[in-house]
């Protein structure tokens, strides 16, 4: 294995009813006033909003609401939250919802310290993150791993760039994971969540120059778990054990454990998927299921043994291309798109996406490989509906 440092400061509270402890958690950390961030109506329909408000009031925690976070959170809405947080002089940010809500909570936590006018320069990786307000969250959708990492993704309203920040300072202090809170996730979003988790696991697995055997086995185990539990969830949305294993696998996929010990590699599938999502406001997982099989076909000969290993360990196949085809068919089986036509995109979109990838690749450190020409080559596979 390559040398590494692993550090994760997030405390996880996992299990039924744990969301009811949020007030005492904040009180125990001597937080008296928070910005309470959430999406649209889902947490109110499921009764979670009332539980959170009761827990905060019962613990004597003041809160200022900031609802309306979109699935692809926007810079403009983030700036509104920063202004609310600064005006109210909050001491922490509480995100209640899916990965988009927690990501925006992190961006606001940074923005309060650095100012709304400077925030985007951090997403452009022009400045180093040195301070942020503490973040807490209650998760309602398992997918992004944001509950136990320092990453956050935001879309710029005007330029349509979808970029990320990353710092240990943005890791949530406490994340609350109750699998029951994911029961109401629609089937299509469960499929998108699954694709996102798998994407987190295969990026370095395939693109690194060297993948330790231990890490390969760990990743393959998580992928199998994610696939098995997804099928169980789609059959029975209230299967607690399947939801619980899926939720924890999602966290493990991007809390750093699955990314250590590698040599080289990057996140090219996310680079391209972010370009698609930023331009066309499509669900992140749907963008990834478009990109992953296409990228795999383009890249497989550069790391053929690893692709053959994947085919054998995950699908019981011999050839690399058989593994790619099997994964693509499985994405189709669970209801995630694998061709441009399925999401209403065409060759014109292909060119726009390739231009955006070339523009944003330097932020990811991938500009030497993923230029306009290369991205166009990859995305042409998405025009094939077979």
C-alpha positions, 0 to 999 in steps of 0.5 A, a space after each residue: 500500500 502507498 503511505 497515507 494519513 487517515 483522519 475522520 472527525 465525524 461522530 455517527 449516531 445510527 439507528 431508529 429514533 436517533 433524530 430525536 437526540 439532535 437537540 441534546 447533541 447541540 446542547 452538549 456542544 454548547 451550541 445555542 443558535 443554528 441555521 436550520 437548513 432543509 429542502 422543500 416539503 418532504 421533511 414536513 410530509 414525513 413528520 421529521 420537521 416537527 420532530 426536529 423543531 420539538 427537539 430544538 425547542 426542548 433543548 433551548 436551541 434557537 433556530 433560523 430556517 432556510 428551506 428550499 434547497 434544490 437537488 442540485 444546490 445553487 450558489 444563489 440559494 447558498 448566498 441567501 443562507 450565508 446572509 441569514 446565518 450572519 445576520 442571526 449570528 448562528 453558531 452552527 449549521 444544521 442540515 436535515 435532508 439528503 446530500 444536497 442539503 448537507 452540501 449546502 450546509 457545508 458551503 454556508 458554514 464556509 461562507 459565513 467565515 469567508 464572505 459570500 463574495 469570496 465563496 466561489 473562489 474556494 470552489 475554483 480551488 483558488 484559496 485554501 479553506 482555513 475555517 468554517 462553522 460546525 455542521 450537523 446533519 440528519 440524513 434522509 437519503 443515503 447516497 453521497 457520503 457527505 455525512 462523513 466527509 468534508 466534501 460539498 458540491 454546488 452549482 453556479 447559477 450563471 456559469 452552470 459550473 458544478 464544482 466541489 470543495 473539500 476540507 476536514 474542516 467541513 466534516 460534520 461534527 455529528 451526523 444522525 443516520 436513521 434508516 427509517 427516514 429513507 423509507 419514502 425515497 422514490 424508487 427512481 431516486 433510490 436507483 440514482 443513489 445506488 449509482 452514486 455509491 457505486 461511482 464513489 467506489 469504482 473511481 480509484 479502483 479503476 483509474 489508479 496506477 496501483 490498487 491494494 488487494 485489501 482495498 479491492 476486496 473491501 470495495 467489491 464487498 461494498 458494491 455487492 452489498 449495495 447491489 443486493 440491498 438495492 434490489 431488496 429495497 426496490 421490492 420492499 421500501 420498508 425493509 429496515 435491514 436492507 435500508 440500514 446496510 445500504 445506508 452504512 455502505 453508502 457512508 463507507 463508500 466515501 468517508 475515506 476508507 475506500 480511497 486510501 493506499 492507492 497510487 494515483 487515480 482520480 474521479 473522472 466519472 464525477 468530473 463528466 457527470 458534474 458537467 452534465 448535471 450543472 448544464 441540464 439540472 439532471 439528478 447526479 446519479 442519473 448523470 453518473 449512470 450515463 457516464 460510467 459504462 461509456 467511460 469504462 468502455 473507453 478506459 478498459 484497455 488502460 487497466 485491463 486486469 482490474 476490469 477483468 477482476 471486476 467482471 469476475 468478482 461482481 458478475 462472475 464473468 471472464 471478459 472486461 467488456 462482459 463486466 461493463 455490459 453487465 453493469 450497464 444492464 443492471 443500471 437499466 434493471 433498477 431504472 437508471 438511464 444509460 443513454 442520452 436519449 432517455 434523458 432528452 439529450 442529443 449530440 449538441 448536448 454532447 458538445 456542450 458537455 465536452 466544453 464544460 469538462 474542458 473548462 472545469 477539468 483543471 479544478 479536478 487536476 484532470 486537464 491533461 487527459 480530459 480535454 474536449 476531444 477525449 470527453 467527446 470520444 467517451 460520451 459518444 458511447 452514450 448515444 448508443 442505446 444498446 
